[in-house]
Amino acid sequence: MTYIKIDETDPRHTTLQKGFNLRWPPGKGGVSSPEGASYIYLCRTETEIEAAAEDALAIRGGRITVRSGGHCYEGFVSNRMPDSPSEVLSIIDIGQLTGMEYDQSGGIRSIFDSSQGGYRFRVAAGNQNWNGYVALYKESGKTIPGGSCYSVGAGGHICGGGYGFLSRMHGLTCDWLTGVDMLVPHESGRALRRVHVSRRSTGENERNLLAACCGAGGGQFGIITSYYFDELPEAPREVLWLPLAFSIDNRDALARVLHAYYQWFADHQGDQDTWGLATKLELRHVHSGAHTLGIHYVDRNGRVEDISPFNDFVQTMLNVIPDARESLTPVEVYHVPGSTDPAARRIRSVHDARQATRRMDWLPFTQLVNGSGENQHGRYKSAYQKGNFTDTVVNGIWGALVSLDPENRHTQSLIQVQSYGGKINQPGDAQAFTSVAQRSSVLKWQPQTYWREPDVTVDHVHAKWIRDLYVQAFGQSDGIPLDDNFEGCYINYPDLDMTYFGGVPDNGKNPDWYDIYFPDVSIKNRLTATKSHWDPGNLFRNEMSVPLG
């Protein structure tokens, strides 16, 4: 068995050039893009990946990228590097490298180094979230505290951090990671070689590479083929799920909602009884329908017996949301326009909320919220928030929500603010092995805007909307969320705007942009040293990859 090589003569080429974000590679649907990959290698085994990489790198001007689920928010996998007209891009697609092993006795050994073992779990990097959750649950009753979008691949998700509804309770997925099998550049620069690194590695370079695989992002040091875990958290037995819809009439009402939302999580950072409460606040542009708030809850025992934290949070939010209704819109698919259906149940009290709340087994709940929505064109940003909303930030958000939109473009534009912190901010020994620098935040932002038309003019409209949000909200810190109340951005939501002064391309390149994603100097220095050791030729590179030290 060998890899499948897709070139421009293959009818699958146009489709397989693309991932979830149809902005990349640029071009019209149904036609292969000259700015995209010349070849796509479909690989089912580690040996096929090695052979495909050797074939692709033998091409003059050859460069390789890796894809598992295809959810990169920028064009780092799909696009040729800018100003590289002679580059021949090949995507190594490992989406078929799937599977999960579980051995309760800890007898799993590394595929790449049989002398390394003692693991209870192995997750192949081509797995998608939903398949991974189902397999882990059925085999062991365990789960990972990762994201909800079903088609995100383990390959890029875990090494970028990996967070979701259970992260306040159990930390980030990368905090549980014990080891990886990885294909790193051969010293020749024209092939890959096998390594296995883990928390038990004795060499500093090996331990640093493991740390880089815990939060520095994917496709920057090599190709991870398997993730290994000594232990994983128990999956909850059941959860509560309450989706609310509401409106906000003015800037001061927005401020009250935001301050109450932030303050509740800030006040409960150290209270483990509240860590099973996770939320997704979606503030939508006026042309994108009603605002929504999804509330997930499980108690510290994996049940819903002690619901006092749930009741307390709901009451806190009802105090500032007088017109809340049960949401009849699928909140789980975050870019579907919200609706304030007058037929929906009014939520005036905790009692009303309890009547509207769904009590569900955990696995069906995970299936309920696993929607990624259709593949579209999209722009995204991120921010870690550790302090309350200032007047400037509130004004910036309000301005974005009510901005002029004469052509009705912003029907899928929103600012998503999720709960964060809890166990994430108390990682213990895991912190020494991760590259996640943000361990003080209580909220996490993901502004996003979608559209269907492959039109550069429409792209510019959405780019302006999301850039203006940051310019206005973070104007006191030059349009960058890095100040007393914010601690930078999330590398798994890459945003090329952040590589420019003020977050605007016209301002020119900021040579210190990497500090926005890795504001901890010791982590940044460790990453650059790791890159220099394992990939000195910069084989795995993109516009936001780790700089060479």
N, C-alpha and C positions, 0 to 999 in steps of 0.2 A: 504494500500500500504506500502511495506517495501523495504529496500535496496536489491540490488542484490549482492550476495557474490560469487566472482569468486575464485576458488581454482585451484590447479594443475591438477585436473581431467577434467577441463572445456577446450574445444578446443580454447577458447578465451584467456586463461591465458597468453600464450607466447606473444601474440600481446599486451595485456593490461598491461603487465609488463613495456612496453617501452613508451617513449615519442618521441619528435621530434628528439633528438640526439640519434642515435642508438648505441653510445658507451655505453649506460646505459640501463639496467644492462649488464655487460660484458657477452659475450657468442655468440654462433652461432645462426643465424636466424632459426626459426621453432622449437627451443628447449627452454623450460623454464630455466632460469638461477638460479642456487643455490644461487647466491649473490643478487638476486632480491627479490621482494615482494612475500611472500607466499600467500597473499590474496589481492584482489582488491575489494573494496566495491563501487558499483555504486549507488550514492545517488541523488535523485531528489528533496528532500525537506530538510529543516533545521532539522525536526524531525528525518528523516532517517539518517542524519549525526550524530546526537547525539546517536542514537541507534547503528550505525555502530562503532563509536568510543568506546562505552562501550563494545561492543562485542570483538573488536580487543584488547582492553587493558585488558580484562579479561584473555587473553592467557598469559601463563607464558613466560616472556621475550618479551612481545608484545610492539611494537613501531609503531606509526602511522606517516604518512606524508600525505600531501594534494596536489592534482593536479586539476588544472582547465583546462588549455590549453595544458600543457605538454611540455613547452619550456625551462625548466631549463637547463642551459648549463653544469652543473656538475651533478653528480649522486645523488643529495641530496634527490630527491623524489623516484627514482627507486632503489637505492642501500641500502643494509644493512650497518650499520655503520662499519667502519674498526675495526678489532680486536674484533668483537662481535659475536663469533660463535654460541651463544645460542639465538641471537635475532630473533624474528619472526616479520618480517616487513609486515605491511598492508598499502596499499595506499587508502586513502579516496578520491575517484574520484568524484568531484562535477561539472563535465562538463555539466551535464544535469540540473543543478540548474540555469536556464536561465530566462530571462524576463527583461522588463524595464517599469517603470511607469513614467508618466509625468503629472503634475498638475500645470497649469500656476498660479493658485491662491496660491500655496504653501501649499496644504492640505495633503501632504503625511506624514505619521507617521511611526515611527520605527516598524518593525515587532516584535522586541524583547521587546520593551517598548513603549506602545501606548501613554504614557504621553509625549514622546519626538517626536517632529514633526516640521512642518513648512517648509518641504523640497519641492522642485519643481521636483526633479529627484531621482529615485532609480534605480540602476543598479545591477542586480544579478551577483555574482562573477563568475558564470559559463559561462557567455557570452563570445564569442570570438569577437575580434576587429571588423571584418567586419559586423557581425550581429548587434553589438552595434551601429556602425556608421549609418547603414541603419535605424535602429529603431529610434535613436535620431533625425536623419534628417527628416524622414517622420512625426514623431509625433510633433516635435517642431522647426525644422529648426536649431537646435543646434548641436554641436559636442564636442568631447574632443580632446585636443591637444596631442593625443597619437600616438603610433607606426603604421607602415603601414602593417606589416605582419598579414594577415587576421586571422590566427588560434591561435594567442597568446590570452590567456585567461585573462579576466579582473582581476581575482583573484590575480595573481602574478604581473601583469603588473602595475596596479595602485599603489599598496602599495610599489613597488620598485621605483616609481617616475613617469614613463610614459612620454616619449617624442617622437616627430616626426616632420613632416614637418611644423606644425603650432606652435611649441613650442617657436621659437624666437618671434613670434607674441603674443602668449597668455600665455606663461609660461608652466610649467610642469602640467600634469594631477593632480598630488597630491596637487598642489597649489590651486586647485579648490575644493578639497574634504572637505565636511562639517561634515560628520559623518559616522560611520560604525556599522553594526550589526556583532557581533563576538562571536564565541564559544571559551572560554578560559578554561584552566585546572581547574577542580574542586579541592578543597583542598585535596581530597582523592588521587588525582593523577591517578584515574582510570576512570574518566568520564570528560565530558565537561559541562560548564554552560554558560548561555546566558548573554551577556552584550551589552549595546548600549552606545557608547561614541561619543562626538561631540565637535565642537568648543564652544558650549554653556554649556558644562559640567562644573560644579563648582569645582569638586574635582581635585586636582593636579594629582593624579594617573590616573584619567580618561582622562584628557587633555594630559598627557604624552603618554598614549596608542594611542590616536588619532594621535599624532605627530609621533609615531613609525610606524603607518600605512601609513604615508606620506613619504616614502623614505627609510625605513630600510630593505625592502625586505619581501617576503612572507614566511609563514609557520614557523615563529619564536616565535610568542606569542600566537597563536591560529589559528582558521579557520575563516576568514572573509566570511560572506555569502551575505551581501549586502553593497553597497556603496551609500551614499546619498550626493546630491549636492543642495545647495541653488540656484546656477546659473551656467550656462555654456556659453562659447562663441558662437556667431553666426557662423554658417558654411559659408564659402565664397560662393559667387555666381558662380564664375569661377576662373580658375587659368591658368597660363602659364606653360608649361613643355617642356624643351629642354634637350634631352640626347645627349651628345657629346662623341666621341671616339677619342683617340689620342695616339701617341707613345712618348717615352722619350728615347733618345739615350745615354745619359751619366749622370753622377752624377751632374754636374753643371746645366744641363737643369732641372733636378729634383729639385734642390735647388731653381731655379727661379720660378718654378710652386708653390712650397710649400710656399715660402716667399710671393708671390703675393696673394695666396689664404688666408693665415693667415692675412695678412695686411689689406685686404679689410674688413674683418669682425671685426678686431680690431679697424679700423678707424670708423666704423659705429655702434659701440655698443650703443651709446646714441641716434641714429637717428631712431625714430619710423617709419619713412617713409620706412625704409629698412627692418623692422622686418619680413615682409612677404616673404623675399627671403630666401630660405632654399636649401641646396645643399648636395650632396652625392658624394664625390670624392673617386673613387675606383682605387687604385694603385695595379696592378696585377703582380704576378710573371711572368717572361718571358715565361713560359710554360702555362700561363693562359690567354693569349691573350692580346688585347689592353686595355689600361687604359680607364676609363670612368668617366664622370662628369655629373650627373643629376642635373638640375637647375629647381627649383620650384619657382613660384612667384605669389603673390597676393598683391594688394595694401592695404593700411590701412583701406579702406572702403569695403573690401571684394570683390573687382572687379579687373579689369586689365586696368583701365583708365590711371593712372599715372604709366608708365613703365620706368621712368628714372632710378630708382635703378637697375632694370633688365638690361637695356642697359649698365649702368656703370660697373656692375660686369662682364657682357659678354665681354666688351671691355678690361677690366683688364686682364681677363684670356686669351683672344686671343693674347694679347701682349706677352705672354710667351708660348703659344701653337700654333706654326705656322702651324701645319699640322692637325688641328681639322677637323673632319667630323661629320656629323649627325650619331649618333649611330643607327645601325640597329639591335643591340643586345638588348634584353629586360633588360635594366638597372634596372628595378623594381625588378627583381629576382637577387639578388646581387651576387650569386656565380656561375652564368652562365658565361662561358668564354667570354671575349669581342672579338670583331672583327673589323678590319679596312677594311671593304669591299670597294674595289676601286670604286665600283658603287655608294657608298654613297655620298651624297651631301657634297662638300667642304664648310667649314665655314671659310671665310677669313675676314669677317666684321660683324658688328652688323646687317647690312641689310641682309646678308646671314643667320645669326642666326634667325632673325625674320621670314624669309621664312621657316625655318625648325622647328620653334616652334609651338607646338600644343596649341591652345586656347580651353579649355575644361570646361564644367560644373564641379563643385567641386566633386559631388558624382561619376560620371564616372571616374574622375581622381583618386579618392581614390580606386576605384575598379581596375584601371590599375596598380597601384603600390602596390597591396595587396599580391603579390606573396611571399610565404615562400620557394618555391622550394620543391623538394622531401626530404623525411626523409633520412638522411645520418649520417655517423659518422663525428663529428666535434670538433674542438678545437677553443677557442676564448680567446681574451684578451680585455682590455679596458684602456682608459686613458682620463682624462680631461686636455685640454691644454689651458693655460692662457697666455703664452709668445710665442715668435716666435721660429721657428725651428733653433736650434743651429747646428753647423757643425757636432757635434757628432751624433745628432738625424738624420740628413740628411744622414750621412754615414751609420748609422744602417739600415735605410729604404732602401737605395740603395743596400746595401749588401744583404738584404733579397729578394729584387726583382730579383737580378741576381745570386742568389746562385746556386751552382751546383746541378743538379737534373738528374743524369744519367739514372734513371729508369722512368723518366717522371711522377713523383708522384704529382707534384704541379700544376695540371691543374685547380684546384679550390682554389688557395691560393691567398689572397689579403689583403691589408691594407685599410680599409674603414675609411675615415676621414670626419665627417659630421660637418656642421655648428652648432653652439650652441650660447648661450648667449642671447642677446636682453632682452626680458621680463623676461627670466629665472633669469637673474642677477639683476632684480629689482622687487622682489616678494612682497615687502611691508609687510603688516601685516601677510601674509601667511607664511613668513619665520619662525615666532615663532611657527608655528604648523607643520613644516616639519622637516624631519631628513636628508634632502639633504644638505650636507656640502659644496658642490662645487658650489659657486655662483659668480665666477670670470672668468670662462673659456669662450673661444670664439670658440673652436673646441672640438670635441669629437671623440675619436678613437674607432674602433672595428675591429682589425685584426682578420681574420678568415681563417680557412683552412678545407676543406671537402674531404672525400673519401668514397668509397662504400664498400671496402673489410673489413670484420670483422677479421682483422689480427693484432696481437700485434706488429709485426715488422713494419707494415705500420703506425700504431699509433705512434710508436717511431720516425719514419721519420718526421711526421707532428709535433710532440711535439718538436723535436729539432729545426725545422724551426721557429716556433713561439716563442720558448724560446730564440733562438739566436738573433731574432729581438730585444727583450727587453734587453738582456745582452749587445748588441752592442749599441743600441740607448740610453740606460739609464745607461751605464757603470759608468758614473761619480756619479750616485746616487745608486750604487749597484744593477742595473738592475730593479729598481722600479721607476715608473713615479711619483715621489713626490719630487719636488725641486722648484727652482725659477720659472720655466716655466710650471710645471705640478702640478696638485693638486689631484693626486690619481686616484682611479678606481671606477667603477660603480657597485654597489652591484647587480644589475639585470643582469650583465654579470659576474657571479662569476667565479673565476679562482683560483684553488687550488695552482697553482704555486706561487701566491702572498702571501701565508702563509709561504713560506720558505725564508730564507736569500738569497738575490740576485735573487729571483724568480726561483730557481733551487732546486728540491727536495734533491739532493745529499748534499746540504749545511746545511740541518737541519732546524728544525722548528723555525720560528721567533715569539717570544711571543707577539710582538707588531704589528702583521700583521693587526689588526683591524683598526689601525690608517691610513692605506693606503686607506681604504674605507670611513672612518669617521675622517678626519684630524682635525675637529673642536672639541676641548676637551669638550666643554660644551654639544655638541650633543652626543658625545660618552658616557659621564658620564650619561646623561639622559637616553640613551638607556639601559645601563647596570642596572641602577636603576629600569627602567620599567620592564626589564626582571625579575629581582629579586622579584619584587612585584607580577606580574601577572603569572609568570611561575617559581616559586622557585625550583620546582622539575626537571626543564629542560626537560619537556615532549616533547616539540617541539625543536628538536636539529638536527644539522648536523655539518659537519666539518667547516662551516663558519657561524654558527649562532651567535647571540649576546652572548658574554660572560656574565656569571653571575657576578654581581657586588660584 
